[in-house]
Amino acid sequence: MSTFQAFSANSHLDSGDTKIASTTTANVTQSQQVMAPTEINKLNKKIAKAVQSLVSPYSQLAIAIWDPQQQRSLFELNTQKLMQPASVMKLFTAVTAIAELGHDYRYRSQVFIKGPIINKALEGDVWINLSGDPKLTTQDLSRLIAQFKYAGIEKINGQVQLLTTANEQVRAPGWVWDDLGICYAAPVSRLILDGNCILAKLIPSQNGIKGETRLSISTSSPIKVFNQARFIPTSSNKQSRDLCQLSLARFDNNQYKLSGCYPSDGGINLAIAVNDVEPYMLAKLEALFKQHQIVLKHAINLLTDDDSALSAQFNEASSSKDEPSLVSDDEELRLIASHSSESLMAMLDTMLKDSNNLIADRVFKTIGRSFYQTTHPQVSDNFTHASKAQLARLNEMGIKLDSANLVDGSGLSRYNAISAAQLMSLIKLIYSDERFTSLDSALPEAGVSGTLAYKRGFQTKLRAKVKAKTGTMLGVANFAGRMQTSQGDLYFVILENGINPHQQAQHQVSSELLTAIMAIYETNEELQAD
């Protein structure tokens, strides 16, 4: 059983936490010992003083500040120490995805049929091939099923088969058990629909019994939640509120038990992650065929497509333009419906601005499949192979990650570990290689967009002057990106782990430090001296 948190329908969460070698940050001047003598200047000392006035003696902090105009480091602290990256890991995913897949890569969802159509009945089989489009919706899938009617099919006498991957790894190593019932940790599968997320609302029961609740959820949602949760008044004493927690237990076949309590006088929104994707997708498909009044002689079943000959047939049946064709030999496999996702760049924009974990990890796994498809076609669609592919790709581009540990694409895994120096190398690559410069527009902008739109400390002096990827979870607050000053841009990486969880909501070290650095940099008289 895991502690369950309530989230609004539109909420996302950044991620990460692991035990890191202890680094003392109270004596900031230690960082100067590893810097070149020419870099130990007045500017460096001012930044060091600002850092020392802000950091906690209990957390671990790593900082790298780079001046791209003068091609020099302005400040470094603990840049070789491995830290928990949280969602700044998505920057590695974005760069590798563009390099491996290309800006215009798209996921395709397809429906194939075989056999003659006689008296509005298909006397043959159907194959539904979903490719893991992380933005595929029920409406998209409904439009695919609607194509049967346009093809003159109202009954299917053969088998309807949903293609799946055998023993697919849908969660990465190191994901926290408590997170798995919540939508920001939804399973990453070839079968994704509506983000593999069910939205619900816990509201007071209408029976008049104080504290009792009922769960408001769509009747078409193919999950079962046994609700034993209770509300306590928000006016309850602090101790009662602190001890009041919701718990969500997950069982096979998408059954859940919600228990415990929550301080509320009205209702709370819940975002429940689908636990078992295959029965979920089968139930949704059955409902859509029924909605479109297409009669199925047999129940929809699952078919693993590890048969290379079968995969070759699907590839051959798909036209180069991905256009369905209804005129063909009845004995030939033919494509009758297709849906293409938005471009990879559009997905990366959502992934970075909203810190969308599902997109990040689906893209991450796609990188692995693409990287090995020619040399090792038997490689399965899992996180381990994706990690090896990503490391190889980044190494080709000069990003050395021998000491790092990259486990997933989102940063949810507690096993991820990178250094500020490695992350700074990636930031430099993004702004120096024309393939990746478009990522700048996808980054959250302070006080304007994404995860920085309303973040504390970024609404005044830093507004519209900072573009950065955030990485936030319990005990972790990371930032990496670009800051605009009157003297030119600065690239920065700020990784802080081990923050007191009770003080994290008010934690503003990164915004205060960037504000201080901006002021120091813009007024420093030695900037023009080499």
ABEGO torsion letter per residue (X at the ends): XBBBBBBBAABBBBBEEBBBBBBBAABAAAAAAABBAAABBAAAAAAAAAAAAABBAABBBBBBBBBAAAGBBABBBGAABBBBAEAAAAAAAAAAAAAAAEAABBBBBBBBBBEBBBGGBBBBBBBBBBAGBAABBAAAAAAAAAAAAAAGBABBABBBBBBBBBGBBABBBGBBAAAAABAAABBBBABBBGGGBBBBBBBBBAAGBBGBBBBBBBAABABBBBBABBBBBAABBAAAAAABBBBBBBBBGGBBBBBEBBBBABBBBBBBBBABAAAAAAAAAAAAAAAAGBBBABBBBBBBAABAAAAAAAAAABBAAGBBBABBBAABBBBABBBBBBBAAAAAAAAAAAGBAAAAAAAAAAAAAAAAAAABAABBBBAAAAAAAAAAAAAAAGBBAAABBBABAAGABAABBBBAAAAAAAAAAAAABAAAAAAAAABBBBGABEAAAABBGAABAABGABBBBBBBBBGBBBBBEBBBBAAEBBBBBBBBBGBBAAAAAABAAAAAAAAAAAAAAAABAAAABX
